[in-house]
């Protein structure tokens, strides 16, 4: 997709997010106003409910007295006049009607109060959701509107990571082919020769006697020893066994010494801090980081000297790899070069940090900090 098309899509997305954010904000404000109005009404309703309950209690008391008075008058009908009987009946009936009206009013007020409380709870949830949505949409809006170029860089980085993943797959396949060739041409071929020489020893023993057979056995021993060395070399290339047995610092020292002998580059290795064992996974990762750094210097920088320093602190490991090679321009990306990207990915997996400084014709320095 072209950059201009991407910018148009992002611009439309920003406008849509902004409009949606405003709509959600308005919904939240309307809900907040309604929430305030209903809160005031709820206070008034609760006051009225309390007042009706109090009046209801008084009316029930009066109604009880009036019923007792009516019962007394009805029981002693001859003692009271018609007017007194009528007054007692009317008073009892009046209080009964008032009581029914008050109870009806209390029920209505309670229902309204309960309805308002439910509505307030719903509005509170709506306001909170609206505030969360506005916050989330503001984050999205700020992210999209802050820097389109930054997004383009992220896409480019994602593309690089995808290419790096494909490069890893290709490297793995190439490594399998290389190992297959080495094993076929080395140990496998020697084992086949061992089989043939063992048959030859048997015939020599039968034809020429024990002395001739012993000569052949000595030659066979040399062949087996050579084959064993080749197998050990292949295994070491896959994973140095000393890493498990001796730890990171001795293994690095041995590797860098061998690297110096093989390449002719002067290696200055220094270990600071108290030497101690780390988690096996971390030791392997740190070994590979140093290995990749010196390999990159050898392949691309043409240095005369490489300095490697490692310091194991209480809560982190610091690695510095410096060379005096030709350096490079960090703003220019080299096609097909994934060494530094691979190191960055490995450091990120360890939740660490990697800093690179390089100057043309001066050299390159890599600082890696990894938490323990």
C-alpha positions, 0 to 999 in steps of 0.5 A, spaced: 500 500 500 502 506 498 504 511 503 499 516 501 493 511 501 495 509 508 495 517 510 488 518 507 486 512 511 489 514 517 486 521 516 479 518 515 480 514 521 482 520 526 476 524 523 471 518 525 475 517 532 474 524 533 467 524 531 465 518 535 469 521 541 465 527 541 458 523 541 460 519 547 462 525 550 455 528 549 452 522 551 456 522 558 454 529 559 447 528 558 447 522 562 451 526 568 445 532 568 440 527 568 443 523 574 444 530 578 436 531 576 434 524 579 439 525 585 435 531 587 428 528 585 430 522 589 432 526 595 425 529 595 422 523 594 425 520 600 423 526 604 416 525 602 416 517 603 419 519 611 413 524 612 408 519 609 410 514 613 410 518 619 403 521 618 401 514 616 403 511 623 399 517 627 393 516 622 393 508 624 394 510 632 388 515 631 384 509 627 385 504 632 382 509 637 376 511 633 375 503 632 375 502 639 370 508 640 366 505 635 366 498 638 365 501 645 359 505 643 356 499 639 356 495 645 353 500 649 348 503 644 343 505 649 348 509 653 349 514 647 345 518 643 344 518 636 349 524 635 354 520 639 353 514 635 353 517 628 359 521 630 363 515 632 362 511 626 363 517 621 370 519 625 372 511 624 370 511 617 374 518 616 380 515 619 380 509 615 379 512 609 385 517 610 389 511 612 387 507 605 389 514 602 396 514 605 398 507 604 396 508 597 401 514 597 406 511 600 406 505 595 406 510 590 412 514 593 416 507 594 415 505 587 417 511 584 423 511 589 425 504 587 425 506 580 429 512 580 434 508 584 435 503 579 435 509 573 441 512 577 445 506 578 444 505 570 446 512 569 452 511 573 454 505 569 453 509 563 457 515 565 463 511 567 463 507 561 462 513 557 468 516 561 472 510 560 470 510 552 472 517 551 479 516 555 480 510 550 478 513 544 483 519 546 489 515 547 487 512 540 486 519 537 492 521 540 496 515 537 494 516 530 494 524 530 501 524 534 505 522 528 504 518 522 511 518 520 512 514 527 506 509 524 510 508 518 516 506 521 513 501 525 510 498 519 517 498 516 520 495 523 514 490 522 516 488 515 524 488 517 521 483 523 518 479 518 524 479 513 528 477 519 523 471 521 524 468 513 531 469 514 532 465 520 528 460 517 533 460 511 539 460 516 536 454 519 535 450 513 542 452 510 545 450 517 541 443 516 544 442 510 551 444 512 551 439 518 548 434 513 554 435 509 559 435 515 556 429 518 556 425 511 563 428 509 566 427 516 564 422 521 559 418 517 565 417 512 570 415 517 565 410 520 564 407 514 572 407 513 572 404 520 568 398 518 572 397 512 579 397 516 576 393 521 575 387 516 582 389 513 585 388 520 581 381 521 584 379 514 591 382 516 591 378 522 589 371 518 594 372 513 600 376 516 599 375 523 598 379 530 604 384 528 601 387 522 594 387 525 597 391 531 599 396 526 593 396 522 589 397 529 594 403 531 592 406 524 584 405 526 585 408 533 588 415 529 582 415 524 577 414 530 580 419 534 580 424 528 573 422 527 571 423 535 575 430 534 570 432 528 564 430 532 566 434 538 567 440 533 560 439 530 557 439 537 561 445 540 559 449 534 551 447 535 552 448 543 559 449 547 558 443 552 563 448 557 557 452 558 553 447 562 559 445 565 564 451 567 559 457 566 559 463 562 565 466 563 570 460 562 566 458 556 567 465 553 574 466 554 575 459 551 571 461 545 574 468 544 581 465 544 579 460 539 576 465 535 583 470 535 587 464 533 582 462 527 581 469 525 588 473 527 584 479 530 586 481 537 581 479 542 581 483 549 577 479 554 575 482 561 571 480 566 568 484 571 565 483 578 564 476 582 564 470 577 557 466 578 553 461 575 546 464 571 540 461 569 542 456 563 537 460 558 540 466 560 547 464 559 546 461 553 543 468 550 549 472 553 554 467 550 550 468 543 550 475 543 557 476 544 558 471 539 554 475 534 557 481 536 564 479 534 562 475 528 559 481 526 565 485 527 569 480 523 565 480 517 563 487 516 568 492 520 575 489 518 578 490 525 585 489 528 582 489 535 576 487 538 575 489 546 569 484 550 568 486 557 562 483 561 560 485 568 555 481 572 552 485 577 547 483 583 541 484 578 543 485 571 549 483 566 553 489 562 556 487 556 560 491 552 563 489 545 568 495 541 572 494 535 577 499 531 574 497 524 571 501 519 564 503 522 558 504 519 552 510 518 547 508 523 542 512 519 543 507 513 540 501 513 544 495 509 540 490 505 540 483 507 543 485 514 540 482 520 545 481 525 544 487 529 536 486 528 537 479 531 541 481 537 536 486 538 530 481 538 534 477 543 535 483 547 528 484 547 526 477 549 530 478 555 527 485 557 534 488 556 537 494 552 542 495 547 545 501 545 549 502 538 554 507 537 559 507 531 563 512 527 566 511 520 573 509 520 573 509 528 569 503 530 563 501 533 561 500 540 555 495 543 552 496 550 548 491 552 544 491 559 540 485 561 536 484 568 537 478 572 
